[in-house]
């Protein structure tokens, strides 16, 4: 539908919407982040919406491509709501920055301290589907691995969700390393207070890796826009299992290295699928077919 005189014209989101507005009855979703052009969220959501007979559209709101600053995040949320978006997914680097911009937080988001799904209704409600998404992926891909002690790299929005999933999934002790040591310490303290967990920030990532059964990367290092390894290659040993939350590319440098060394690996695709499954239900009120969404994802990455 072309722009109507009684509705605001898109400003920041004009290039995204291409001078159209969400129509009545249409479910319009956006993904807010940086370096997200390879994301498969639009494909998974729209294919499932089509399968269910919904008028469902999903747009990438890539701050890099749009030339937006981080300070424009509040304006993007305000505009999306005014234009009739039903909801937003939120990814790097905004999962924690979005918190003070919302009216309410669901119990998951409030406990984790990060949001990746925002429902835009009379009140803006933030949720976290990353924790459940990672837990589902881990259960399916690494169910029987040793987990007495795990090293987690990163303590940002994704890291907060993954840390909770790991500890609730039976990890005995969690060592958290971040280049921002204060942020790692704050996450470890929250996990101890909230879950009574054995969680501690560490400064020596090499020593922590030697003690760990498994290593989980929750940093953005490995993304197409941030290539590389999140820790020294020498830290990865054949006895480790290795998980990554990055999924574009699916085979990150970390996953590829660990695979070559004989480690069991869990790429980020599983978390991407299952967090999308839960987000779709929050946006629509309809339970999607997780198998169908996973099949869409697998077909896309196989191309």
C-alpha positions as protocol buffer text, in pm:
chain_id: "A"
residue {
  index: 1
  type: UNK
  ca { x: 0 y: 0 z: 0 }
}
residue {
  index: 2
  type: UNK
  ca { x: 138 y: 339 z: -95 }
}
residue {
  index: 3
  type: UNK
  ca { x: 182 y: 599 z: 175 }
}
residue {
  index: 4
  type: UNK
  ca { x: -149 y: 731 z: 308 }
}
residue {
  index: 5
  type: UNK
  ca { x: -195 y: 1091 z: 416 }
}
residue {
  index: 6
  type: UNK
  ca { x: -320 y: 998 z: 764 }
}
residue {
  index: 7
  type: UNK
  ca { x: -19 y: 782 z: 848 }
}
residue {
  index: 8
  type: UNK
  ca { x: 339 y: 896 z: 905 }
}
residue {
  index: 9
  type: UNK
  ca { x: 576 y: 866 z: 613 }
}
residue {
  index: 10
  type: UNK
  ca { x: 877 y: 649 z: 694 }
}
residue {
  index: 11
  type: UNK
  ca { x: 1194 y: 844 z: 750 }
}
residue {
  index: 12
  type: UNK
  ca { x: 1470 y: 624 z: 888 }
}
residue {
  index: 13
  type: UNK
  ca { x: 1290 y: 312 z: 762 }
}
residue {
  index: 14
  type: UNK
  ca { x: 1202 y: 449 z: 420 }
}
residue {
  index: 15
  type: UNK
  ca { x: 1473 y: 252 z: 237 }
}
residue {
  index: 16
  type: UNK
  ca { x: 1362 y: -64 z: 418 }
}
residue {
  index: 17
  type: UNK
  ca { x: 993 y: -32 z: 332 }
}
residue {
  index: 18
  type: UNK
  ca { x: 1050 y: 110 z: -18 }
}
residue {
  index: 19
  type: UNK
  ca { x: 774 y: 367 z: 27 }
}
residue {
  index: 20
  type: UNK
  ca { x: 504 y: 121 z: 129 }
}
residue {
  index: 21
  type: UNK
  ca { x: 325 y: 86 z: 460 }
}
residue {
  index: 22
  type: UNK
  ca { x: 216 y: -225 z: 652 }
}
residue {
  index: 23
  type: UNK
  ca { x: -141 y: -303 z: 546 }
}
residue {
  index: 24
  type: UNK
  ca { x: -434 y: -389 z: 774 }
}
residue {
  index: 25
  type: UNK
  ca { x: -419 y: -757 z: 862 }
}
residue {
  index: 26
  type: UNK
  ca { x: -54 y: -782 z: 762 }
}
residue {
  index: 27
  type: UNK
  ca { x: 206 y: -900 z: 1011 }
}
residue {
  index: 28
  type: UNK
  ca { x: 514 y: -686 z: 959 }
}
residue {
  index: 29
  type: UNK
  ca { x: 834 y: -773 z: 1146 }
}
residue {
  index: 30
  type: UNK
  ca { x: 1185 y: -628 z: 1137 }
}
residue {
  index: 31
  type: UNK
  ca { x: 1530 y: -743 z: 1247 }
}
residue {
  index: 32
  type: UNK
  ca { x: 1734 y: -465 z: 1406 }
}
residue {
  index: 33
  type: UNK
  ca { x: 2111 y: -502 z: 1413 }
}
residue {
  index: 34
  type: UNK
  ca { x: 2440 y: -448 z: 1235 }
}
residue {
  index: 35
  type: UNK
  ca { x: 2596 y: -660 z: 961 }
}
residue {
  index: 36
  type: UNK
  ca { x: 2281 y: -872 z: 923 }
}
residue {
  index: 37
  type: UNK
  ca { x: 2242 y: -892 z: 546 }
}
residue {
  index: 38
  type: UNK
  ca { x: 2313 y: -1269 z: 552 }
}
residue {
  index: 39
  type: UNK
  ca { x: 2048 y: -1337 z: 817 }
}
residue {
  index: 40
  type: UNK
  ca { x: 1805 y: -1618 z: 739 }
}
residue {
  index: 41
  type: UNK
  ca { x: 1542 y: -1492 z: 983 }
}
residue {
  index: 42
  type: UNK
  ca { x: 1336 y: -1325 z: 706 }
}
residue {
  index: 43
  type: UNK
  ca { x: 1325 y: -1646 z: 504 }
}
residue {
  index: 44
  type: UNK
  ca { x: 1232 y: -1868 z: 801 }
}
residue {
  index: 45
  type: UNK
  ca { x: 961 y: -1634 z: 925 }
}
residue {
  index: 46
  type: UNK
  ca { x: 804 y: -1557 z: 588 }
}
residue {
  index: 47
  type: UNK
  ca { x: 805 y: -1918 z: 467 }
}
residue {
  index: 48
  type: UNK
  ca { x: 632 y: -2028 z: 787 }
}
residue {
  index: 49
  type: UNK
  ca { x: 386 y: -1741 z: 761 }
}
residue {
  index: 50
  type: UNK
  ca { x: 309 y: -1839 z: 403 }
}
residue {
  index: 51
  type: UNK
  ca { x: 263 y: -2203 z: 504 }
}
residue {
  index: 52
  type: UNK
  ca { x: 10 y: -2093 z: 765 }
}
residue {
  index: 53
  type: UNK
  ca { x: -174 y: -1865 z: 522 }
}
residue {
  index: 54
  type: UNK
  ca { x: -66 y: -1542 z: 689 }
}
residue {
  index: 55
  type: UNK
  ca { x: 16 y: -1212 z: 520 }
}
residue {
  index: 56
  type: UNK
  ca { x: 360 y: -1195 z: 677 }
}
residue {
  index: 57
  type: UNK
  ca { x: 653 y: -972 z: 584 }
}
residue {
  index: 58
  type: UNK
  ca { x: 993 y: -947 z: 748 }
}
residue {
  index: 59
  type: UNK
  ca { x: 1245 y: -668 z: 686 }
}
residue {
  index: 60
  type: UNK
  ca { x: 1613 y: -629 z: 769 }
}
residue {
  index: 61
  type: UNK
  ca { x: 1684 y: -303 z: 952 }
}
residue {
  index: 62
  type: UNK
  ca { x: 2062 y: -309 z: 918 }
}
residue {
  index: 63
  type: UNK
  ca { x: 2214 y: -3 z: 1084 }
}
residue {
  index: 64
  type: UNK
  ca { x: 2532 y: -49 z: 880 }
}
residue {
  index: 65
  type: UNK
  ca { x: 2356 y: -45 z: 544 }
}
residue {
  index: 66
  type: UNK
  ca { x: 2124 y: 237 z: 647 }
}
residue {
  index: 67
  type: UNK
  ca { x: 2411 y: 446 z: 783 }
}
residue {
  index: 68
  type: UNK
  ca { x: 2248 y: 482 z: 1125 }
}
residue {
  index: 69
  type: UNK
  ca { x: 2426 y: 546 z: 1454 }
}
residue {
  index: 70
  type: UNK
  ca { x: 2359 y: 348 z: 1770 }
}
residue {
  index: 71
  type: UNK
  ca { x: 2200 y: 663 z: 1913 }
}
residue {
  index: 72
  type: UNK
  ca { x: 1919 y: 631 z: 1656 }
}
residue {
  index: 73
  type: UNK
  ca { x: 1790 y: 304 z: 1805 }
}
residue {
  index: 74
  type: UNK
  ca { x: 1510 y: 478 z: 2002 }
}
residue {
  index: 75
  type: UNK
  ca { x: 1395 y: 659 z: 1688 }
}
residue {
  index: 76
  type: UNK
  ca { x: 1389 y: 335 z: 1489 }
}
residue {
  index: 77
  type: UNK
  ca { x: 1171 y: 166 z: 1752 }
}
residue {
  index: 78
  type: UNK
  ca { x: 937 y: 465 z: 1767 }
}
residue {
  index: 79
  type: UNK
  ca { x: 904 y: 478 z: 1390 }
}
residue {
  index: 80
  type: UNK
  ca { x: 847 y: 103 z: 1352 }
}
residue {
  index: 81
  type: UNK
  ca { x: 567 y: 119 z: 1607 }
}
residue {
  index: 82
  type: UNK
  ca { x: 408 y: 424 z: 1443 }
}
residue {
  index: 83
  type: UNK
  ca { x: 422 y: 261 z: 1100 }
}
residue {
  index: 84
  type: UNK
  ca { x: 236 y: -48 z: 1219 }
}
residue {
  index: 85
  type: UNK
  ca { x: 510 y: -307 z: 1268 }
}
residue {
  index: 86
  type: UNK
  ca { x: 386 y: -601 z: 1475 }
}
residue {
  index: 87
  type: UNK
  ca { x: 725 y: -668 z: 1628 }
}
residue {
  index: 88
  type: UNK
  ca { x: 1101 y: -659 z: 1602 }
}
residue {
  index: 89
  type: UNK
  ca { x: 1379 y: -906 z: 1651 }
}
residue {
  index: 90
  type: UNK
  ca { x: 1691 y: -750 z: 1800 }
}
residue {
  index: 91
  type: UNK
  ca { x: 2045 y: -872 z: 1750 }
}
residue {
  index: 92
  type: UNK
  ca { x: 2406 y: -750 z: 1787 }
}
residue {
  index: 93
  type: UNK
  ca { x: 2481 y: -493 z: 1923 }
}
residue {
  index: 94
  type: UNK
  ca { x: 2141 y: -389 z: 2064 }
}
residue {
  index: 95
  type: UNK
  ca { x: 2014 y: -673 z: 2286 }
}
residue {
  index: 96
  type: UNK
  ca { x: 2095 y: -484 z: 2604 }
}
residue {
  index: 97
  type: UNK
  ca { x: 2074 y: -129 z: 2469 }
}
residue {
  index: 98
  type: UNK
  ca { x: 1707 y: -183 z: 2389 }
}
residue {
  index: 99
  type: UNK
  ca { x: 1610 y: -263 z: 2750 }
}
residue {
  index: 100
  type: UNK
  ca { x: 1541 y: 92 z: 2877 }
}
residue {
  index: 101
  type: UNK
  ca { x: 1339 y: 172 z: 2563 }
}
residue {
  index: 102
  type: UNK
  ca { x: 1064 y: -80 z: 2638 }
}
residue {
  index: 103
  type: UNK
  ca { x: 749 y: -51 z: 2848 }
}
residue {
  index: 104
  type: UNK
  ca { x: 761 y: -403 z: 2988 }
}
residue {
  index: 105
  type: UNK
  ca { x: 987 y: -707 z: 3002 }
}
residue {
  index: 106
  type: UNK
  ca { x: 878 y: -1068 z: 3003 }
}
residue {
  index: 107
  type: UNK
  ca { x: 1014 y: -1286 z: 3285 }
}
residue {
  index: 108
  type: UNK
  ca { x: 1277 y: -1438 z: 3056 }
}
residue {
  index: 109
  type: UNK
  ca { x: 1414 y: -1104 z: 2942 }
}
residue {
  index: 110
  type: UNK
  ca { x: 1404 y: -955 z: 3292 }
}
residue {
  index: 111
  type: UNK
  ca { x: 1596 y: -1249 z: 3437 }
}
residue {
  index: 112
  type: UNK
  ca { x: 1856 y: -1260 z: 3160 }
}
residue {
  index: 113
  type: UNK
  ca { x: 1898 y: -886 z: 3117 }
}
residue {
  index: 114
  type: UNK
  ca { x: 1877 y: -894 z: 2738 }
}
residue {
  index: 115
  type: UNK
  ca { x: 1606 y: -879 z: 2473 }
}
residue {
  index: 116
  type: UNK
  ca { x: 1599 y: -1028 z: 2125 }
}
residue {
  index: 117
  type: UNK
  ca { x: 1223 y: -1009 z: 2056 }
}
residue {
  index: 118
  type: UNK
  ca { x: 999 y: -705 z: 2094 }
}
residue {
  index: 119
  type: UNK
  ca { x: 622 y: -724 z: 2051 }
}
residue {
  index: 120
  type: UNK
  ca { x: 485 y: -385 z: 1945 }
}
residue {
  index: 121
  type: UNK
  ca { x: 132 y: -354 z: 2082 }
}
residue {
  index: 122
  type: UNK
  ca { x: -34 y: -101 z: 2313 }
}
residue {
  index: 123
  type: UNK
  ca { x: 274 y: -154 z: 2530 }
}
residue {
  index: 124
  type: UNK
  ca { x: 615 y: -253 z: 2397 }
}
residue {
  index: 125
  type: UNK
  ca { x: 704 y: -589 z: 2549 }
}
residue {
  index: 126
  type: UNK
  ca { x: 1054 y: -734 z: 2538 }
}
residue {
  index: 127
  type: UNK
  ca { x: 1123 y: -1108 z: 2544 }
}
residue {
  index: 128
  type: UNK
  ca { x: 1429 y: -1330 z: 2522 }
}
residue {
  index: 129
  type: UNK
  ca { x: 1399 y: -1638 z: 2301 }
}
residue {
  index: 130
  type: UNK
  ca { x: 1776 y: -1692 z: 2275 }
}
residue {
  index: 131
  type: UNK
  ca { x: 1796 y: -1887 z: 2601 }
}
residue {
  index: 132
  type: UNK
  ca { x: 1531 y: -2138 z: 2496 }
}
residue {
  index: 133
  type: UNK
  ca { x: 1672 y: -2146 z: 2144 }
}
residue {
  index: 134
  type: UNK
  ca { x: 2024 y: -2234 z: 2260 }
}
residue {
  index: 135
  type: UNK
  ca { x: 1894 y: -2488 z: 2512 }
}
residue {
  index: 136
  type: UNK
  ca { x: 1693 y: -2667 z: 2243 }
}
residue {
  index: 137
  type: UNK
  ca { x: 1989 y: -2672 z: 2006 }
}
residue {
  index: 138
  type: UNK
  ca { x: 2229 y: -2794 z: 2275 }
}
residue {
  index: 139
  type: UNK
  ca { x: 1989 y: -3069 z: 2383 }
}
residue {
  index: 140
  type: UNK
  ca { x: 1960 y: -3196 z: 2027 }
}
residue {
  index: 141
  type: UNK
  ca { x: 2324 y: -3156 z: 1924 }
}
residue {
  index: 142
  type: UNK
  ca { x: 2538 y: -3212 z: 2234 }
}
residue {
  index: 143
  type: UNK
  ca { x: 2309 y: -3393 z: 2474 }
}
residue {
  index: 144
  type: UNK
  ca { x: 2564 y: -3639 z: 2611 }
}
residue {
  index: 145
  type: UNK
  ca { x: 2879 y: -3426 z: 2640 }
}
residue {
  index: 146
  type: UNK
  ca { x: 3073 y: -3372 z: 2961 }
}
residue {
  index: 147
  type: UNK
  ca { x: 2981 y: -3044 z: 3125 }
}
residue {
  index: 148
  type: UNK
  ca { x: 3157 y: -3030 z: 3460 }
}
residue {
  index: 149
  type: UNK
  ca { x: 3321 y: -2704 z: 3357 }
}
residue {
  index: 150
  type: UNK
  ca { x: 3256 y: -2487 z: 3052 }
}
residue {
  index: 151
  type: UNK
  ca { x: 3435 y: -2180 z: 2921 }
}
residue {
  index: 152
  type: UNK
  ca { x: 3206 y: -1917 z: 2773 }
}
residue {
  index: 153
  type: UNK
  ca { x: 3349 y: -1641 z: 2557 }
}
residue {
  index: 154
  type: UNK
  ca { x: 3146 y: -1322 z: 2577 }
}
residue {
  index: 155
  type: UNK
  ca { x: 2904 y: -1175 z: 2829 }
}
residue {
  index: 156
  type: UNK
  ca { x: 2683 y: -948 z: 2622 }
}
residue {
  index: 157
  type: UNK
  ca { x: 2320 y: -997 z: 2525 }
}
residue {
  index: 158
  type: UNK
  ca { x: 2367 y: -1339 z: 2366 }
}
residue {
  index: 159
  type: UNK
  ca { x: 2611 y: -1440 z: 2637 }
}
residue {
  index: 160
  type: UNK
  ca { x: 2364 y: -1365 z: 2916 }
}
residue {
  index: 161
  type: UNK
  ca { x: 2103 y: -1590 z: 2755 }
}
residue {
  index: 162
  type: UNK
  ca { x: 2344 y: -1871 z: 2673 }
}
residue {
  index: 163
  type: UNK
  ca { x: 2498 y: -1866 z: 3021 }
}
residue {
  index: 164
  type: UNK
  ca { x: 2157 y: -1922 z: 3177 }
}
residue {
  index: 165
  type: UNK
  ca { x: 2079 y: -2201 z: 2929 }
}
residue {
  index: 166
  type: UNK
  ca { x: 2410 y: -2375 z: 3004 }
}
residue {
  index: 167
  type: UNK
  ca { x: 2366 y: -2362 z: 3380 }
}
residue {
  index: 168
  type: UNK
  ca { x: 2005 y: -2475 z: 3364 }
}
residue {
  index: 169
  type: UNK
  ca { x: 2118 y: -2752 z: 3130 }
}
residue {
  index: 170
  type: UNK
  ca { x: 2350 y: -2911 z: 3383 }
}
residue {
  index: 171
  type: UNK
  ca { x: 2681 y: -2728 z: 3351 }
}
residue {
  index: 172
  type: UNK
  ca { x: 2856 y: -2757 z: 3685 }
}
residue {
  index: 173
  type: UNK
  ca { x: 3085 y: -2456 z: 3664 }
}
residue {
  index: 174
  type: UNK
  ca { x: 3090 y: -2172 z: 3413 }
}
residue {
  index: 175
  type: UNK
  ca { x: 3401 y: -1963 z: 3346 }
}
residue {
  index: 176
  type: UNK
  ca { x: 3321 y: -1641 z: 3158 }
}
residue {
  index: 177
  type: UNK
  ca { x: 3583 y: -1452 z: 2959 }
}
residue {
  index: 178
  type: UNK
  ca { x: 3524 y: -1115 z: 2799 }
}
residue {
  index: 179
  type: UNK
  ca { x: 3760 y: -845 z: 2676 }
}
residue {
  index: 180
  type: UNK
  ca { x: 3546 y: -621 z: 2898 }
}
residue {
  index: 181
  type: UNK
  ca { x: 3632 y: -782 z: 3232 }
}
residue {
  index: 182
  type: UNK
  ca { x: 3382 y: -573 z: 3426 }
}
residue {
  index: 183
  type: UNK
  ca { x: 3095 y: -696 z: 3211 }
}
residue {
  index: 184
  type: UNK
  ca { x: 3201 y: -1059 z: 3263 }
}
residue {
  index: 185
  type: UNK
  ca { x: 3217 y: -1003 z: 3638 }
}
residue {
  index: 186
  type: UNK
  ca { x: 2871 y: -846 z: 3639 }
}
residue {
  index: 187
  type: UNK
  ca { x: 2720 y: -1141 z: 3449 }
}
residue {
  index: 188
  type: UNK
  ca { x: 2887 y: -1394 z: 3679 }
}
residue {
  index: 189
  type: UNK
  ca { x: 2754 y: -1208 z: 3985 }
}
residue {
  index: 190
  type: UNK
  ca { x: 2399 y: -1206 z: 3844 }
}
residue {
  index: 191
  type: UNK
  ca { x: 2416 y: -1580 z: 3775 }
}
residue {
  index: 192
  type: UNK
  ca { x: 2539 y: -1651 z: 4127 }
}
residue {
  index: 193
  type: UNK
  ca { x: 2270 y: -1434 z: 4281 }
}
residue {
  index: 194
  type: UNK
  ca { x: 1983 y: -1556 z: 4063 }
}
residue {
  index: 195
  type: UNK
  ca { x: 2067 y: -1922 z: 4014 }
}
residue {
  index: 196
  type: UNK
  ca { x: 2309 y: -1996 z: 4296 }
}
residue {
  index: 197
  type: UNK
  ca { x: 2544 y: -2100 z: 4018 }
}
residue {
  index: 198
  type: UNK
  ca { x: 2916 y: -2171 z: 4015 }
}
residue {
  index: 199
  type: UNK
  ca { x: 2996 y: -1889 z: 3773 }
}
residue {
  index: 200
  type: UNK
  ca { x: 3308 y: -1674 z: 3768 }
}
residue {
  index: 201
  type: UNK
  ca { x: 3475 y: -1424 z: 3539 }
}
residue {
  index: 202
  type: UNK
  ca { x: 3826 y: -1523 z: 3430 }
}
residue {
  index: 203
  type: UNK
  ca { x: 4118 y: -1319 z: 3301 }
}
residue {
  index: 204
  type: UNK
  ca { x: 4336 y: -1603 z: 3171 }
}
residue {
  index: 205
  type: UNK
  ca { x: 4142 y: -1757 z: 2883 }
}
residue {
  index: 206
  type: UNK
  ca { x: 4420 y: -2007 z: 2805 }
}
residue {
  index: 207
  type: UNK
  ca { x: 4418 y: -2149 z: 3158 }
}
residue {
  index: 208
  type: UNK
  ca { x: 4037 y: -2157 z: 3159 }
}
residue {
  index: 209
  type: UNK
  ca { x: 4034 y: -2349 z: 2831 }
}
residue {
  index: 210
  type: UNK
  ca { x: 4271 y: -2611 z: 2973 }
}
residue {
  index: 211
  type: UNK
  ca { x: 4027 y: -2679 z: 3257 }
}
residue {
  index: 212
  type: UNK
  ca { x: 3713 y: -2682 z: 3044 }
}
residue {
  index: 213
  type: UNK
  ca { x: 3520 y: -2971 z: 2893 }
}
residue {
  index: 214
  type: UNK
  ca { x: 3367 y: -2742 z: 2636 }
}
residue {
  index: 215
  type: UNK
  ca { x: 3399 y: -2393 z: 2490 }
}
residue {
  index: 216
  type: UNK
  ca { x: 3108 y: -2174 z: 2379 }
}
residue {
  index: 217
  type: UNK
  ca { x: 3151 y: -1859 z: 2173 }
}
residue {
  index: 218
  type: UNK
  ca { x: 2882 y: -1596 z: 2230 }
}
residue {
  index: 219
  type: UNK
  ca { x: 3082 y: -1304 z: 2091 }
}
residue {
  index: 220
  type: UNK
  ca { x: 3023 y: -1166 z: 1739 }
}
residue {
  index: 221
  type: UNK
  ca { x: 3375 y: -1272 z: 1636 }
}
residue {
  index: 222
  type: UNK
  ca { x: 3337 y: -1510 z: 1345 }
}
residue {
  index: 223
  type: UNK
  ca { x: 3055 y: -1318 z: 1177 }
}
residue {
  index: 224
  type: UNK
  ca { x: 3112 y: -1229 z: 814 }
}
residue {
  index: 225
  type: UNK
  ca { x: 3174 y: -870 z: 919 }
}
residue {
  index: 226
  type: UNK
  ca { x: 3403 y: -971 z: 1210 }
}
residue {
  index: 227
  type: UNK
  ca { x: 3607 y: -1268 z: 1084 }
}
residue {
  index: 228
  type: UNK
  ca { x: 3860 y: -1445 z: 1300 }
}
residue {
  index: 229
  type: UNK
  ca { x: 3885 y: -1656 z: 1614 }
}
residue {
  index: 230
  type: UNK
  ca { x: 3755 y: -1543 z: 1955 }
}
residue {
  index: 231
  type: UNK
  ca { x: 4054 y: -1707 z: 2129 }
}
residue {
  index: 232
  type: UNK
  ca { x: 4395 y: -1841 z: 2032 }
}
residue {
  index: 233
  type: UNK
  ca { x: 4387 y: -2150 z: 1811 }
}
residue {
  index: 234
  type: UNK
  ca { x: 4618 y: -2332 z: 2053 }
}
residue {
  index: 235
  type: UNK
  ca { x: 4343 y: -2327 z: 2316 }
}
residue {
  index: 236
  type: UNK
  ca { x: 4123 y: -2567 z: 2115 }
}
residue {
  index: 237
  type: UNK
  ca { x: 4206 y: -2927 z: 2204 }
}
residue {
  index: 238
  type: UNK
  ca { x: 4066 y: -3250 z: 2051 }
}
residue {
  index: 239
  type: UNK
  ca { x: 3897 y: -3341 z: 2382 }
}
residue {
  index: 240
  type: UNK
  ca { x: 3687 y: -3022 z: 2380 }
}
residue {
  index: 241
  type: UNK
  ca { x: 3337 y: -2982 z: 2245 }
}
residue {
  index: 242
  type: UNK
  ca { x: 3285 y: -2643 z: 2085 }
}
residue {
  index: 243
  type: UNK
  ca { x: 2964 y: -2444 z: 2029 }
}
residue {
  index: 244
  type: UNK
  ca { x: 2915 y: -2115 z: 1848 }
}
residue {
  index: 245
  type: UNK
  ca { x: 2614 y: -1882 z: 1836 }
}
residue {
  index: 246
  type: UNK
  ca { x: 2725 y: -1716 z: 1512 }
}
residue {
  index: 247
  type: UNK
  ca { x: 2553 y: -1867 z: 1211 }
}
residue {
  index: 248
  type: UNK
  ca { x: 2638 y: -1640 z: 921 }
}
residue {
  index: 249
  type: UNK
  ca { x: 2861 y: -1796 z: 812 }
}
residue {
  index: 250
  type: UNK
  ca { x: 2740 y: -2126 z: 957 }
}
residue {
  index: 251
  type: UNK
  ca { x: 3092 y: -2269 z: 948 }
}
residue {
  index: 252
  type: UNK
  ca { x: 3278 y: -2003 z: 1143 }
}
residue {
  index: 253
  type: UNK
  ca { x: 3655 y: -2015 z: 1174 }
}
residue {
  index: 254
  type: UNK
  ca { x: 3611 y: -2148 z: 1527 }
}
residue {
  index: 255
  type: UNK
  ca { x: 3377 y: -2430 z: 1422 }
}
residue {
  index: 256
  type: UNK
  ca { x: 3597 y: -2521 z: 1125 }
}
residue {
  index: 257
  type: UNK
  ca { x: 3911 y: -2532 z: 1340 }
}
residue {
  index: 258
  type: UNK
  ca { x: 3743 y: -2740 z: 1610 }
}
residue {
  index: 259
  type: UNK
  ca { x: 3607 y: -2981 z: 1351 }
}
residue {
  index: 260
  type: UNK
  ca { x: 3955 y: -3027 z: 1199 }
}
residue {
  index: 261
  type: UNK
  ca { x: 4091 y: -3108 z: 1545 }
}
residue {
  index: 262
  type: UNK
  ca { x: 3830 y: -3378 z: 1602 }
}
residue {
  index: 263
  type: UNK
  ca { x: 3610 y: -3186 z: 1845 }
}
residue {
  index: 264
  type: UNK
  ca { x: 3237 y: -3232 z: 1857 }
}
residue {
  index: 265
  type: UNK
  ca { x: 3086 y: -2908 z: 1735 }
}
residue {
  index: 266
  type: UNK
  ca { x: 2756 y: -2722 z: 1755 }
}
residue {
  index: 267
  type: UNK
  ca { x: 2726 y: -2447 z: 1493 }
}
residue {
  index: 268
  type: UNK
  ca { x: 2494 y: -2154 z: 1554 }
}
residue {
  index: 269
  type: UNK
  ca { x: 2223 y: -2268 z: 1315 }
}
residue {
  index: 270
  type: UNK
  ca { x: 2025 y: -2460 z: 1578 }
}
residue {
  index: 271
  type: UNK
  ca { x: 1997 y: -2162 z: 1809 }
}
residue {
  index: 272
  type: UNK
  ca { x: 1897 y: -1944 z: 1511 }
}
residue {
  index: 273
  type: UNK
  ca { x: 1614 y: -2181 z: 1421 }
}
residue {
  index: 274
  type: UNK
  ca { x: 1472 y: -2237 z: 1769 }
}
residue {
  index: 275
  type: UNK
  ca { x: 1485 y: -1875 z: 1881 }
}
residue {
  index: 276
  type: UNK
  ca { x: 1296 y: -1794 z: 1559 }
}
residue {
  index: 277
  type: UNK
  ca { x: 1036 y: -2060 z: 1639 }
}
residue {
  index: 278
  type: UNK
  ca { x: 961 y: -1902 z: 1976 }
}
residue {
  index: 279
  type: UNK
  ca { x: 972 y: -1547 z: 1836 }
}
residue {
  index: 280
  type: UNK
  ca { x: 724 y: -1637 z: 1559 }
}
residue {
  index: 281
  type: UNK
  ca { x: 476 y: -1757 z: 1822 }
}
residue {
  index: 282
  type: UNK
  ca { x: 516 y: -1437 z: 2023 }
}
residue {
  index: 283
  type: UNK
  ca { x: 456 y: -1222 z: 1714 }
}
residue {
  index: 284
  type: UNK
  ca { x: 154 y: -1414 z: 1585 }
}
residue {
  index: 285
  type: UNK
  ca { x: 3 y: -1607 z: 1874 }
}
residue {
  index: 286
  type: UNK
  ca { x: 28 y: -1916 z: 1652 }
}
residue {
  index: 287
  type: UNK
  ca { x: 256 y: -2209 z: 1729 }
}
residue {
  index: 288
  type: UNK
  ca { x: 475 y: -2267 z: 1422 }
}
residue {
  index: 289
  type: UNK
  ca { x: 609 y: -2595 z: 1290 }
}
residue {
  index: 290
  type: UNK
  ca { x: 967 y: -2612 z: 1419 }
}
residue {
  index: 291
  type: UNK
  ca { x: 1051 y: -2896 z: 1179 }
}
residue {
  index: 292
  type: UNK
  ca { x: 934 y: -2690 z: 882 }
}
residue {
  index: 293
  type: UNK
  ca { x: 1133 y: -2386 z: 992 }
}
residue {
  index: 294
  type: UNK
  ca { x: 1443 y: -2599 z: 1045 }
}
residue {
  index: 295
  type: UNK
  ca { x: 1397 y: -2749 z: 697 }
}
residue {
  index: 296
  type: UNK
  ca { x: 1378 y: -2400 z: 547 }
}
residue {
  index: 297
  type: UNK
  ca { x: 1699 y: -2306 z: 723 }
}
residue {
  index: 298
  type: UNK
  ca { x: 1884 y: -2621 z: 618 }
}
residue {
  index: 299
  type: UNK
  ca { x: 1777 y: -2585 z: 256 }
}
residue {
  index: 300
  type: UNK
  ca { x: 1903 y: -2226 z: 251 }
}
residue {
  index: 301
  type: UNK
  ca { x: 2244 y: -2301 z: 400 }
}
residue {
  index: 302
  type: UNK
  ca { x: 2287 y: -2596 z: 162 }
}
residue {
  index: 303
  type: UNK
  ca { x: 2272 y: -2364 z: -141 }
}
